[in-house]
Amino acid sequence: MSERDDQNQPTKSLSSSFSVLLQLFSAFKIFYQNKHIFIPVLFFFNLPLSFLHFSLSFSSRPLKRHIFHLESLALLSSTRFEARQVLRESREASLSLLRLKLLYSFPSSILSLLSFIATVHATSLSPSCRPSFHSTVTALNLAWKRVVVTTLCSYAIFLLYIQLPQLFASALRNYPRLSVSILAIGSGLEVYLMGVLGLGLVVSALEEKFGWDAFRVGSDIMSGRRVCWWVVTCMLVAVSGWIGNPFEKLTDGEDWVKPWIGTVGMGWETVGLLWFYGVVVIWSYVVTTVFYCDCKNRLSKGCGTDLTEVVV
């Protein structure tokens, strides 16, 4: 009997993986079914968000180059006095860059919050119910505080973690192979952490959970499908990186001296990237919510109990 169970275990695992992949591809179907919600979200939230994201990348490029140039000059300075002067100018430029990022972060955070809650709410009701604008506004009013707190916690956890692999790698810089291995493992764990934090945000939007409790619930419902969700998160990160690389090439070179508004709005390729980035943001929210709902349904069937009541 135990041998039969051992033989069936890989088959069940493979079937579970295909089930999750089918759920991921069903995100496109959900997008079509809820286009009356997602299209306004795309126009009013995600397109302005993508424009802010790309314009920040473009407008901060001269400052980043200037800071890099000043740091290089400080290393090549012949006297300490000259090096201190150059480093002081570099710190002032770094503060200007920080102020610029803070200026963009406030509207970007609001647009991202509204887009996230509206998309998660609409996806969680599909396909059994058709979400309305009224229910979406109600979801925003009920969930935004929990999502804000969970987002701040996720930023703190992520910023704390990303320092660890670099710290260990620098401590073992005399051992190149070991240092590279630490960075590679750290990158894999970083993607896994992103997946857990993403599920935690969905939990905070759909349940009466926030902060560490939301991350704990998100990690628990991944049981048995952690590798699959890690692969899906890698895919989402790769798509985001694929969008960023063409834009970096578009804004590279000496064209950065032109007015940034004219440059960002110039060319069909840039406009296409803005649209595609907005769609990918919605799709990533839909994929994460579909995975959450699929895991909750699987756990409820396994335990013979009802799903945790959704509050929005």
C-alpha positions in Angstrom: 0.0 0.0 0.0 2.9 2.4 0.9 4.6 1.5 -2.4 1.5 2.5 -4.4 1.3 5.8 -2.5 5.0 6.4 -3.3 4.3 5.8 -7.0 1.3 8.1 -7.0 3.0 10.9 -5.2 5.0 12.2 -8.3 1.9 12.0 -10.4 -0.1 14.1 -7.9 2.7 16.6 -7.7 2.9 16.9 -11.5 -0.9 17.2 -11.7 -0.8 19.9 -9.1 1.8 21.8 -11.0 -0.2 21.7 -14.3 -3.3 22.8 -12.3 -1.4 25.9 -11.1 -0.2 26.7 -14.6 -3.7 26.4 -15.9 -4.8 28.8 -13.2 -2.1 31.2 -14.3 -3.2 31.2 -17.9 -6.8 31.7 -16.8 -5.7 35.2 -15.7 -6.2 36.2 -19.3 -9.7 34.9 -19.3 -10.4 36.7 -16.0 -9.0 39.9 -17.5 -11.5 39.6 -20.4 -14.4 38.8 -18.1 -13.7 41.9 -15.9 -12.7 44.3 -18.6 -15.3 46.8 -17.3 -13.2 47.1 -14.2 -9.7 46.4 -15.5 -9.8 48.9 -18.5 -10.6 51.9 -16.2 -7.9 50.7 -13.8 -5.5 50.6 -16.7 -6.4 54.1 -17.9 -6.7 55.9 -14.6 -4.2 54.1 -12.4 -1.7 51.9 -14.3 -0.9 54.2 -17.3 -0.1 57.2 -15.0 1.8 54.8 -12.8 3.9 53.5 -15.7 4.5 57.0 -16.9 5.7 58.1 -13.5 8.0 55.0 -13.2 9.6 55.6 -16.6 9.9 59.4 -16.2 11.6 58.9 -12.8 14.1 56.5 -14.5 14.8 59.0 -17.2 14.9 62.2 -15.1 17.2 60.6 -12.4 19.7 59.4 -15.0 21.8 62.7 -15.2 22.0 62.8 -11.4 23.2 59.1 -11.2 25.8 59.8 -13.8 27.0 62.9 -12.0 27.2 61.0 -8.7 29.2 58.2 -10.4 31.5 60.8 -12.0 32.2 62.6 -8.7 32.9 59.3 -6.8 35.4 58.4 -9.6 37.1 61.8 -9.2 37.3 61.4 -5.4 39.1 58.1 -5.8 41.6 59.7 -8.3 42.1 62.9 -6.2 45.7 63.7 -5.3 45.0 65.3 -1.9 42.5 64.6 0.9 41.2 68.2 0.8 40.2 67.8 -2.9 38.7 64.4 -2.2 36.6 65.8 0.6 35.3 68.6 -1.6 34.3 66.2 -4.3 32.6 63.8 -1.9 30.7 66.7 -0.3 29.4 67.6 -3.8 28.6 63.9 -4.3 26.5 63.9 -1.1 24.6 67.0 -2.2 23.8 65.3 -5.5 22.7 62.1 -3.7 20.3 64.2 -1.5 18.9 65.7 -4.7 18.4 62.3 -6.1 16.7 61.2 -2.9 14.3 64.2 -2.9 13.5 63.4 -6.6 12.6 59.8 -5.7 10.5 60.9 -2.8 8.7 63.4 -5.0 7.7 60.6 -7.4 7.0 58.0 -4.7 3.9 59.6 -3.2 1.7 59.7 -6.3 3.2 56.3 -7.4 2.2 54.7 -4.1 -1.3 56.0 -4.3 -1.9 54.8 -7.8 -0.3 51.4 -7.1 -2.5 51.0 -4.0 -5.7 51.8 -5.9 -4.8 49.5 -8.8 -3.8 46.7 -6.5 -6.9 46.6 -4.4 -9.3 47.1 -7.3 -7.6 44.3 -9.3 -7.4 41.8 -6.4 -11.0 42.4 -5.5 -12.3 41.9 -9.0 -10.2 38.8 -9.5 -11.3 37.2 -6.2 -14.9 37.4 -7.2 -14.4 35.8 -10.6 -15.9 33.8 -12.2 -18.8 33.2 -9.8 -19.7 36.9 -9.4 -19.4 40.0 -11.6 -17.7 42.8 -9.6 -19.3 46.3 -9.8 -17.9 49.7 -9.4 -19.7 50.0 -6.1 -18.3 46.8 -4.7 -14.8 47.9 -5.9 -15.1 51.3 -4.1 -16.3 49.4 -1.0 -13.3 47.1 -1.2 -11.0 50.2 -1.4 -12.5 51.7 1.7 -12.3 48.5 3.7 -8.8 47.3 2.7 -6.6 50.3 2.1 -5.3 50.6 5.7 -4.4 46.9 5.9 -2.6 47.0 2.6 -0.7 50.2 3.5 0.6 48.7 6.7 1.5 45.4 5.0 3.3 47.2 2.2 5.4 49.2 4.7 6.3 45.9 6.5 7.2 44.3 3.2 9.5 47.1 2.2 11.2 46.9 5.6 11.7 43.1 5.4 12.9 43.3 1.8 15.4 46.1 2.4 16.7 44.3 5.4 17.1 41.0 3.5 18.9 42.3 0.4 21.8 43.6 2.5 22.6 40.1 3.9 23.9 38.3 0.7 26.1 41.3 -0.1 27.4 41.4 3.4 28.4 37.8 3.4 29.8 38.0 -0.1 32.0 41.0 0.8 33.2 39.2 4.0 34.2 36.2 1.8 35.6 38.2 -1.1 38.9 36.3 -0.8 37.0 33.1 -1.8 35.5 34.0 -5.2 33.6 30.7 -5.7 32.0 30.8 -2.3 31.1 34.4 -2.7 29.5 33.8 -6.1 27.6 30.8 -4.6 26.3 33.0 -1.8 25.1 35.7 -4.2 23.4 33.1 -6.4 21.6 31.4 -3.5 20.7 34.9 -2.1 19.2 35.9 -5.5 17.0 32.7 -5.5 15.9 33.3 -1.9 15.2 37.0 -2.8 12.7 35.9 -5.5 11.1 33.5 -3.1 10.8 36.3 -0.5 9.2 38.5 -3.2 6.6 35.7 -3.8 5.8 35.4 -0.1 5.4 39.1 0.3 3.2 39.4 -2.8 0.9 36.7 -1.4 0.9 38.5 1.9 -0.3 41.7 0.2 -3.2 39.7 -1.4 -4.1 38.3 2.0 -4.2 41.7 3.6 -6.5 42.9 0.8 -9.0 40.0 1.1 -8.8 39.0 4.8 -8.7 40.7 8.2 -5.0 40.2 8.3 -2.1 42.7 8.0 1.6 42.9 8.6 3.4 39.8 9.8 0.1 37.9 10.1 -0.6 38.4 6.4 2.8 37.1 5.5 2.5 34.1 7.7 -0.9 33.2 6.2 0.6 33.7 2.7 3.5 31.4 3.5 1.2 28.8 5.0 -1.2 28.5 2.0 1.9 28.0 -0.2 2.5 24.6 1.4 3.1 22.0 -1.2 3.5 24.6 -4.1 6.4 26.7 -3.0 8.6 25.7 -5.9 5.9 26.3 -8.4 5.2 29.8 -7.0 8.9 30.5 -7.0 9.0 29.7 -10.7 6.0 31.9 -11.4 7.6 34.7 -9.4 10.8 34.3 -11.5 8.7 34.7 -14.6 7.0 37.9 -13.4 10.4 39.3 -12.4 11.8 38.4 -15.8 9.0 40.1 -17.6 9.4 43.3 -15.5 13.1 43.3 -16.3 12.5 42.7 -20.0 10.4 45.9 -20.0 13.0 47.9 -18.2 15.9 47.0 -20.4 14.4 48.4 -23.7 13.5 51.6 -21.9 17.1 51.9 -20.5 18.3 51.6 -24.1 15.8 54.2 -25.3 17.0 56.8 -22.8 20.7 55.9 -23.0 23.3 58.0 -24.7 23.4 61.7 -25.0 19.7 62.3 -25.6 19.2 62.8 -21.9 20.0 66.5 -22.3 16.6 67.0 -24.1 13.5 67.9 -22.2 12.3 64.8 -20.4 8.6 65.3 -21.2 9.3 65.4 -24.9 11.7 62.4 -24.7 9.3 60.2 -22.7 6.4 60.9 -25.0 8.5 60.5 -28.2 8.3 57.3 -30.3 5.9 54.4 -30.7 8.2 52.1 -28.9 8.2 54.2 -25.7 4.4 54.4 -25.8 4.1 50.7 -26.4 6.3 50.0 -23.3 4.1 52.3 -21.2 1.0 50.4 -22.2 2.7 47.0 -21.9 4.0 47.8 -18.4 0.5 48.9 -17.3 -1.0 45.6 -18.6 1.8 43.5 -17.0 1.2 45.2 -13.6 -2.5 44.2 -13.7 -1.7 40.7 -15.0 0.8 40.1 -12.1 -1.9 41.1 -9.6 -4.4 38.8 -11.3 -1.9 35.9 -11.3 -1.1 36.3 -7.6 -4.7 36.5 -6.7 -5.6 33.4 -8.8 -2.8 31.5 -7.1 -4.0 32.6 -3.7 -7.6 31.5 -4.4 -6.5 28.2 -5.9 -4.4 27.5 -2.8 -7.3 28.4 -0.5 -9.7 26.1 -2.4 -7.2 23.3 -2.3 -6.7 23.7 1.5 -10.5 23.9 2.1 -11.2 20.7 0.2 -8.3 18.9 1.9 -9.5 20.0 5.4 -13.2 19.6 4.6 -14.0 23.2 5.8 -15.1 26.4 4.2 -12.8 29.1 2.9 -11.8 31.8 5.2 -14.5 34.5 4.8 -13.5 37.3 2.4 -14.3 40.7 3.8 -14.2 42.8 0.7 
